[in-house]
Amino acid sequence: MRRLSERLQLARIVLAELRRQPLCRTELEKRTVKRCGTHGTFESIFDFLIENGYVRKSGKEHRAPYEITEEGIKFLGGLKSE
């Protein structure tokens, strides 16, 4: 159960950071892992958020920043109320 709560906390951090401003993956990972988690857990959660449409790239360039989607904002709201 502790592992699930850590993953949910990590998802909250990622989505909250992107709600403030779009960020490149490297900067997002630095900010997230500094507060909670490891590189591996970040990769796992970040992939989950992308695959489920909560996060997307804001452009087509290789280094385009990522941004939170409307679905991601709703998901973040649900995570905060837990």
N, C-alpha and C positions, 0 to 999 in steps of 0.2 A: 504493500500500500504506500509505503514511503516513496518508492520509485515513481508511482503514478503522480503523487502530489508534487514531486520535484519536476516532472515533465510538464505538468500543468502550470507550475510557477514559471518554468522556462518559456512556455508558449505565451503566457501573460507578458513577460518581459519583452519578448520579440515583438509582439503585436503593439504593445504600448510604445516602444521605441519608434516603430514605423508610423504610429499614429501621430507622433510629434513631428516627424519629418522622414522623407524617403532616404534610405541609406544603402550604400553598397554592401555586399555580403560580408566582406572583410571587416568593415567598421561595425556592422551589426553584430557579428560574431564576437569581436573584442568587447563591445559593451555588454553583451549578454553573458558571456563566460566569466567576465569580471565579477558579475553579480551572482551567478548561479550556474552550475553545470560544467561540462567538459566539452571539448571539441566534438566528440562522438555524439553526445546527447544533443548538442546544438544542431549538428547535421541531421540527425534523426527527426527532430521537431521541425526544423526548417523545411525539410523535404515534405513532411506531413502537411504543413501549412500551405506550401505551394500546390501540392497534389490535390488538396481539397478546396482550392480557390480562395484561401484567406489572404494570400500574399501573391503579388505578381511583379514582374519587372516593369518599370515605368517607361522603358524604351527598348529599341532593338539593338542598341550597341552592346558590345561584350561587357563593358563595365557599367551599364545602366543601373541606377539605383533600384531597389525594391520598394514597393509601397503596399500599404494595407488596402484591401478591397472593402466594399460595403459588407460583404459576407464576413470578412475578418473583423470588422467593427462590431457586428452583431455577436460573433463568437467571443470576442474580447469582453463584451458586456455580460455574457453568460459566465465566463470564467471569473469575472470580478464578483459576481453574486454568490459564488460557491463558498 
